[in-house]
Amino acid sequence: MYSVTFRASASFESGNEAVSNMVLEALLECLVQINVALMRSQRFPDLYSTRVRYRQEPLGDENWRDAAIVLQTGFGDCEDLAAYRVAELRVKYGIHARCIFRWKTFEVETKAGKRRVKLYHILVGFAKNGVLFIEDPSKRLGMPSHAPEQTMGLG
């Protein structure tokens, strides 16, 4: 398999929330568009009908996976699952969904001592019949209640 690595110099811990939000929105929409292209070129099952499960990545290790890799590996974390679901809603159901995110700062224990980190959690948002819906694919697909992200979404 041919793989692409995309490195961005924007830091989500820099304190510049406006830049962090713009970069995160752009990266999320990029992953959604990759999934849209894949789903227009071949059949993909609805995310919730698969055996795909949520799997948290180690803190600071972010590997974003497209829908094909999520299906192949059987897992993804919040951005992988949300981008799959958003593309599915757009391609299969004509619903203009989008990824939305929540930020929260946590204090974590590292080898160097306690450190404050800012984490994001990705959800799916869409309107249907004038009603706003927010889904949390990670929670639906097995994110444990003790995960830091759990406190950032819908509870």
Secondary structure, 3 states (H helix, E strand, C coil): CCCCCCCCCCCCCCCCHHHHHHHHHHHHHHHHHHHHHHHHHCCCCCHHHCCCEECCCCCCCCCCCCHHHHHHHCEECHHHHHHHHHHHHHHHHCCCCEEEEEEEEEEEEECCEEEEEEEEEEEEEEEECCEEEEECHHHHCCCCCCCHHHHCCCC
